[in-house]
Amino acid sequence: MLLKVGRHPYFGFIHGSERNQGSLVFDMKEKFRAPFGDRLIFGMFGRGFRPKIGSYNFIRTAFKRQLALGFSKRWSKKIAWRSKTMSPAEIIERKAVNLVKLVKREGAYHPYRMRG
């Protein structure tokens, strides 16, 4: 998605570019981790789900599958955002476009705000 909007994924603002990883990717996902990732996991725990721990204290494969399925459903579900309905992927793409405009000094960047 970052390449699609003309940004190099290795040049980051928060995580820095010396890590030889997709630093800008980490910067972009940081804002969305709480509303889409953490909220899903805490919601599962709130509904009584307890993961089973396997050998070497790793989470068992069945729990990983449940997480992936839950995340996939949440990721494709359209939500209300700025008087429109969009999937989280579409919102992140919009935020990437806004970031490019900010860097080029052609627009402003407004952070994503999670609804309660």
C-alpha positions in Angstrom: 0.0 0.0 0.0 2.8 2.4 0.8 4.5 1.6 -2.5 1.2 2.1 -4.3 1.1 5.7 -3.0 4.7 6.4 -3.8 6.4 6.0 -0.4 9.4 3.8 0.4 8.4 1.4 3.2 11.9 1.4 4.8 12.0 5.1 5.6 10.2 5.7 8.8 9.4 8.6 11.1 8.8 7.0 14.4 10.7 3.7 14.1 13.6 5.1 12.2 15.2 3.7 9.0 18.3 2.1 10.4 16.5 -1.1 11.3 16.7 -2.4 7.7 13.0 -3.3 8.0 9.7 -1.7 6.8 9.9 1.1 9.3 7.2 3.2 7.6 5.0 0.1 7.6 5.4 -0.1 11.4 4.7 3.6 11.7 1.5 3.3 9.7 0.2 0.2 11.6 0.9 1.7 15.0 -2.1 3.9 14.8 -4.4 1.0 13.9 -3.2 -1.6 16.3 -5.4 -0.5 19.2 -8.7 -0.1 17.3 -8.3 -3.3 15.2 -5.9 -5.6 16.8 -5.9 -5.0 20.5 -9.7 -4.5 20.6 -10.2 -7.9 18.9 -8.0 -9.7 21.4 -9.3 -8.0 24.5 -12.8 -8.6 23.2 -12.1 -12.3 22.9 -10.8 -12.3 26.5 -13.8 -10.4 27.7 -16.1 -13.1 26.2 -14.2 -15.7 28.3 -11.8 -17.0 25.7 -8.5 -18.3 27.2 -5.7 -19.4 24.9 -4.0 -22.7 25.3 -0.3 -22.6 25.7 1.8 -25.3 24.1 5.4 -26.3 24.4 8.0 -23.6 25.0 5.2 -21.3 26.1 4.0 -20.6 22.6 0.4 -20.0 21.8 -1.2 -23.1 20.3 -2.0 -23.2 16.6 -5.8 -23.4 17.2 -5.7 -20.1 19.0 -3.6 -18.5 16.2 -6.3 -19.7 13.7 -9.0 -18.2 15.8 -7.1 -14.9 15.9 -6.5 -14.9 12.2 -10.2 -15.6 11.5 -11.4 -12.9 13.9 -8.9 -10.4 12.5 -9.9 -11.3 8.9 -13.6 -10.7 9.6 -12.9 -7.4 11.4 -10.5 -6.3 8.6 -13.1 -6.8 5.8 -16.1 -5.4 7.8 -17.0 -1.9 6.7 -17.3 0.7 9.4 -18.5 4.3 9.6 -15.7 6.8 9.1 -16.0 10.4 8.2 -19.6 10.1 7.0 -18.7 7.1 4.8 -18.4 3.4 5.2 -15.1 1.8 4.5 -13.0 -1.2 5.5 -10.0 -0.7 7.7 -7.8 -1.4 4.7 -9.4 1.4 2.8 -9.0 3.7 5.7 -5.3 2.9 6.0 -4.9 3.5 2.3 -6.5 6.9 2.7 -4.2 7.7 5.6 -1.2 6.7 3.4 -2.3 9.1 0.7 -2.7 11.9 3.4 0.8 11.1 4.6 2.2 11.6 1.1 0.3 14.9 0.8 1.7 16.0 4.1 5.3 15.2 3.1 4.9 17.0 -0.2 3.3 19.9 1.7 0.1 19.6 -0.3 -2.3 18.9 2.5 -2.8 18.1 6.2 -2.7 14.8 8.0 -5.4 14.1 10.6 -4.9 11.0 12.7 -7.4 8.1 12.8 -9.6 8.3 15.8 -11.4 5.3 17.1 -15.0 5.5 18.0 -16.0 4.3 21.4 
